[in-house]
Amino acid sequence: MPVIRRTALALAAGTAATLLATGQAMATTGHANGTFYYTDLVGGSQQVSNPERGTCKLVSTLGTSVDNQTDATVVLYTDTSCAVLANPVSPGSTVTFLFKSYRFL
């Protein structure tokens, strides 16, 4: 395989991996099935039934932990605009992590 072609393929693969890792790839539209539970510093325990996919959502204050009982991965972010990746949480998983916003993929 020519060097140019290998370089182009490697660049495309790297770009795709970066987009997926940051949650910037095209997300599925619609809703995840199930309930997303999280704890924040002010309101305590919160829950969202059948959360919307692809939309950045803010928590009321600082989120401290999540229990993802949906059929979709949620990505937790340390900023309020879902730009700084913090932690992807797969379906059925629980994690303790400080976050300010989240997005379902």
Wavefront OBJ file of the C-alpha trace (Angstrom):
o trace
v 0.000 0.000 0.000
v 1.476 3.417 -0.929
v 2.633 5.637 1.933
v 0.116 8.393 1.098
v -2.802 5.959 1.238
v -1.650 4.473 4.546
v -1.253 7.974 6.003
v -4.728 9.000 4.840
v -6.282 5.849 6.314
v -4.472 6.347 9.613
v -5.588 9.989 9.742
v -9.232 9.047 9.049
v -9.169 6.331 11.702
v -7.612 8.690 14.233
v -10.198 11.397 13.533
v -13.067 8.918 13.920
v -11.640 7.630 17.201
v -11.269 11.195 18.511
v -14.857 12.075 17.598
v -16.194 8.971 19.297
v -14.079 9.515 22.388
v -15.272 13.108 22.800
v -18.909 12.353 22.026
v -18.825 14.678 19.017
v -19.684 11.986 16.509
v -23.226 11.948 15.229
v -25.311 10.539 18.051
v -28.433 8.498 17.583
v -31.545 10.617 17.928
v -34.519 9.692 20.042
v -34.469 8.491 23.615
v -32.607 5.917 25.648
v -34.867 3.364 27.313
v -34.685 3.168 31.092
v -33.827 5.488 33.947
v -30.707 7.555 34.556
v -30.054 8.224 38.247
v -27.578 10.770 39.534
v -26.698 12.506 42.775
v -25.842 16.189 42.975
v -24.607 18.373 45.807
v -27.804 20.419 46.275
v -30.794 18.350 45.205
v -29.566 14.948 46.302
v -30.906 12.029 44.267
v -32.243 12.835 40.802
v -33.664 10.639 38.038
v -34.452 11.043 34.365
v -36.727 8.521 32.656
v -36.025 7.702 29.000
v -33.425 10.472 28.578
v -33.052 12.205 25.237
v -30.049 11.183 23.124
v -27.597 13.644 21.623
v -28.530 16.679 23.731
v -26.214 18.236 26.296
v -27.921 18.406 29.692
v -26.721 20.343 32.727
v -27.013 19.183 36.310
v -28.368 21.704 38.834
v -25.054 21.924 40.660
v -22.155 19.522 40.657
v -23.005 15.879 39.989
v -21.177 13.388 42.174
v -22.285 9.925 41.019
v -24.474 8.165 38.443
v -26.297 4.879 38.001
v -27.004 4.340 34.306
v -29.980 1.978 34.137
v -30.659 2.717 30.457
v -29.810 0.949 27.215
v -27.402 3.697 26.075
v -23.978 5.022 27.066
v -23.951 8.364 28.845
v -20.875 10.587 28.749
v -20.181 12.771 31.777
v -18.399 16.091 31.258
v -16.498 18.337 33.652
v -17.752 21.528 31.973
v -21.228 22.974 31.344
v -21.174 22.654 27.541
v -20.372 18.949 27.042
v -17.004 19.821 25.524
v -14.466 18.489 28.021
v -14.774 14.717 28.187
v -14.843 13.276 31.647
v -16.138 9.734 31.673
v -18.316 7.447 29.496
v -20.659 5.246 31.538
v -22.028 2.150 29.813
v -25.547 0.782 30.349
v -26.010 -0.867 33.732
v -22.920 0.771 35.235
v -22.491 2.921 38.327
v -19.673 5.416 38.797
v -18.633 8.102 41.278
v -17.292 11.111 39.421
v -17.624 14.917 39.595
v -19.445 16.296 36.533
v -21.402 19.358 35.383
v -23.141 18.071 32.263
v -23.948 14.840 30.419
v -25.027 13.541 27.007
v -26.527 10.207 25.996
v -25.120 8.654 22.825
l 1 2 3 4 5 6 7 8 9 10 11 12 13 14 15 16 17 18 19 20 21 22 23 24 25 26 27 28 29 30 31 32 33 34 35 36 37 38 39 40 41 42 43 44 45 46 47 48 49 50 51 52 53 54 55 56 57 58 59 60 61 62 63 64 65 66 67 68 69 70 71 72 73 74 75 76 77 78 79 80 81 82 83 84 85 86 87 88 89 90 91 92 93 94 95 96 97 98 99 100 101 102 103 104 105
